[in-house]
Amino acid sequence: ILPYTPTSSVIQTEVAETFIAISGLSINQTGFIFVGLDATNGFTPSVAQLKQGKNYIGETLTQFVSYYFTAGEAGITKNFSGLTQNTTYTIFITASNSDPSPLAVFTPVSTFTISTNATPYNIT
């Protein structure tokens, strides 16, 4: 039986001055999700680069994490903290089935862009 292509999802995002949280991160089968965050540069890493925590030119992403999910597992929240205020970041996500071999099936890299907030405090 050939594995079917996994799908991943994100339900909600939350943004503050120095963090971005994505909630409901999940996959529709047993497998892996790879999530990276980098300052926006307009280029998406390949699946192979994202799996290694690298951006499109092979440099380390600002933040990277991978998760192993079992079928039916509830979605999780990933907090990206320690970010720079008022900065635009891109989040990259790919998912694979649980096959650890080079024959694993991966989704294309999904992207979404989000910015941290400027400082809301006005000190006088």
Secondary structure as UniProt FT lines:
FT   STRAND          8..9
FT   STRAND          12..15
FT   STRAND          20..27
FT   STRAND          31..39
FT   HELIX           47..51
FT   TURN            52..53
FT   TURN            56..57
FT   STRAND          63..69
FT   TURN            71..72
FT   STRAND          76..80
FT   TURN            85..86
FT   STRAND          88..97
FT   TURN            102..103
FT   STRAND          110..115
//
